[in-house]
């Protein structure tokens, strides 16, 4: 199983609840198809670098997961068909990227722990 990272942008016209529903759909899809979700981040509403479908903002969400390669094509087909998703990008992580992500998460966790103790 390889490790992948998918970032997708959900259209800003949705309510917070509808956006969470869209994210949950893909979490469930990955789980149903044997993928192991390693990490998730919701980056919130951000300004786009350029307008997409006449929209200048979107809800960004990152999912890092382990899965077989044949699942990626199916996942991307699902993302393309969903009108709520305006852009997505899936990247296969090599061992260096996996190590970097783990180090980054550990550093963020340690910083949060220190902040809560202070």
C-alpha positions in Angstrom: 0.0 0.0 0.0 1.2 3.4 -0.9 0.7 6.7 1.0 -1.2 9.5 -0.8 -2.3 13.0 0.0 -5.4 14.6 -1.5 -6.3 18.2 -1.2 -9.7 19.3 -2.4 -11.5 22.6 -2.6 -15.2 22.6 -1.8 -17.4 25.4 -3.2 -17.9 28.3 -0.9 -21.7 28.6 -1.5 -22.3 25.6 0.8 -23.2 26.0 4.5 -20.7 24.7 7.1 -22.9 21.6 7.5 -23.1 20.9 3.8 -19.3 21.2 3.5 -18.8 18.8 6.4 -21.2 16.4 4.7 -19.1 16.5 1.5 -15.9 15.8 3.4 -17.6 12.9 5.3 -18.6 11.4 2.0 -15.0 11.0 0.9 -13.8 9.9 4.3 -16.5 7.1 4.2 -15.6 6.3 0.6 -11.9 5.8 1.5 -12.8 3.7 4.5 -15.2 1.5 2.6 -12.6 0.8 0.0 -9.9 -0.3 2.4 -7.9 2.9 2.7 -6.4 3.8 6.1 -6.7 7.5 6.8 -3.5 8.7 8.4 -4.2 12.4 8.9 -6.7 15.0 8.1 -6.7 18.8 8.2 -9.4 21.3 7.5 -7.8 24.5 6.3 -11.0 26.5 6.3 -12.1 29.1 3.8 -9.2 30.5 1.8 -8.8 32.9 -1.1 -8.1 31.1 -4.4 -5.1 32.2 -6.5 -7.4 32.7 -9.5 -11.2 32.5 -9.9 -12.6 29.0 -10.5 -16.2 28.8 -11.8 -16.6 32.5 -11.0 -15.7 31.9 -7.3 -12.7 33.5 -5.5 -12.8 31.5 -2.3 -13.2 27.9 -1.2 -13.1 25.5 1.7 -9.8 23.6 1.6 -9.5 20.1 3.1 -6.5 17.7 3.2 -6.6 13.9 3.6 -3.5 11.8 4.0 -4.2 8.1 3.6 -2.7 4.7 2.7 -4.4 2.8 -0.1 -3.8 0.6 -3.2 -3.0 2.5 -6.4 -6.2 1.3 -8.2 -8.4 3.2 -5.6 -7.0 6.6 -6.7 -8.6 6.5 -10.2 -11.9 5.7 -8.6 -11.6 8.4 -6.0 -10.7 11.0 -8.6 -13.7 10.0 -10.7 -15.9 10.5 -7.7 -14.3 13.9 -7.1 -14.8 15.0 -10.7 -18.5 14.0 -10.7 -19.2 16.0 -7.5 -20.5 19.5 -8.2 -19.4 20.6 -4.7 -15.7 20.0 -5.4 -14.2 22.7 -7.6 -10.6 21.4 -7.6 -8.6 18.5 -6.2 -5.1 17.2 -6.3 -3.8 13.8 -5.3 -0.1 13.2 -4.8 1.7 9.9 -4.1 4.1 10.5 -1.2 7.6 9.0 -1.2 9.4 8.0 2.0 10.9 11.5 2.4 7.5 13.2 2.1 6.0 10.7 4.6 8.9 11.4 7.1 8.5 15.2 6.6 4.7 15.0 7.2 5.2 12.9 10.4 7.9 15.3 11.7 5.7 18.3 10.9 2.7 16.8 12.8 4.9 15.9 15.8 6.3 19.4 15.9 2.7 20.9 15.8 1.6 18.5 18.5 4.5 19.4 20.7 3.9 23.1 20.2 0.2 22.6 21.1 1.2 20.7 24.2 3.6 23.4 25.4 1.0 26.1 24.7 -1.6 24.2 26.8 0.9 23.7 29.7 1.7 27.4 29.8 
